Amino acid sequence: MYNGKSRHIRRRHNSVRQLLSSGIITIDYVKSKDNVSNPLTEGLTREGVERSSTEMGL
């Protein structure tokens, strides 16, 4: 799966796996409509802009 050029990817992958198994980090699913970064990646309706701005504290 990995070759010599992608060794750093394997190291990071293993580090993340260790952190997950020890409970230091968790990965949670976020629905697209609830994703705070949406205004930075796609066009939004007025309501979407207002909701996102409020969530970001603007």
C-alpha positions in Angstrom: 0.0 0.0 0.0 2.8 2.4 0.8 6.1 2.9 -1.0 9.3 4.7 0.1 8.0 8.1 -1.1 4.8 7.8 1.0 6.5 6.7 4.3 5.4 9.9 6.0 1.8 9.1 5.2 2.1 5.7 6.9 3.7 7.3 10.0 0.9 9.9 10.2 -1.8 7.2 9.6 -0.3 5.1 12.4 -0.2 8.1 14.7 -3.8 8.9 14.1 -4.8 5.2 14.6 -3.0 5.3 18.0 -4.7 8.5 19.1 -8.1 7.1 18.1 -7.6 3.8 19.9 -6.4 5.6 23.1 -9.4 7.9 23.0 -7.3 11.1 22.8 -9.1 12.1 19.6 -12.5 11.2 18.2 -13.9 11.5 14.7 -17.5 12.6 14.5 -19.8 12.8 11.4 -21.0 16.3 10.5 -23.9 16.7 8.1 -23.1 18.9 5.1 -25.8 21.5 6.2 -24.2 21.7 9.6 -20.6 22.1 8.4 -19.3 25.5 9.5 -16.8 25.6 6.6 -19.6 25.5 4.0 -19.5 29.3 3.2 -15.8 28.8 2.3 -16.5 26.0 -0.2 -19.9 26.6 -1.9 -22.5 29.2 -2.5 -25.2 29.5 0.1 -28.7 31.0 0.3 -29.2 34.1 2.5 -30.5 31.9 5.3 -27.4 29.7 5.0 -25.1 32.7 5.2 -26.9 34.1 8.2 -26.9 30.8 10.1 -23.2 30.2 9.3 -22.2 33.7 10.3 -24.0 33.3 13.6 -22.3 29.9 14.2 -18.9 31.5 13.5 -19.6 34.4 15.8 -19.6 37.0 13.1 
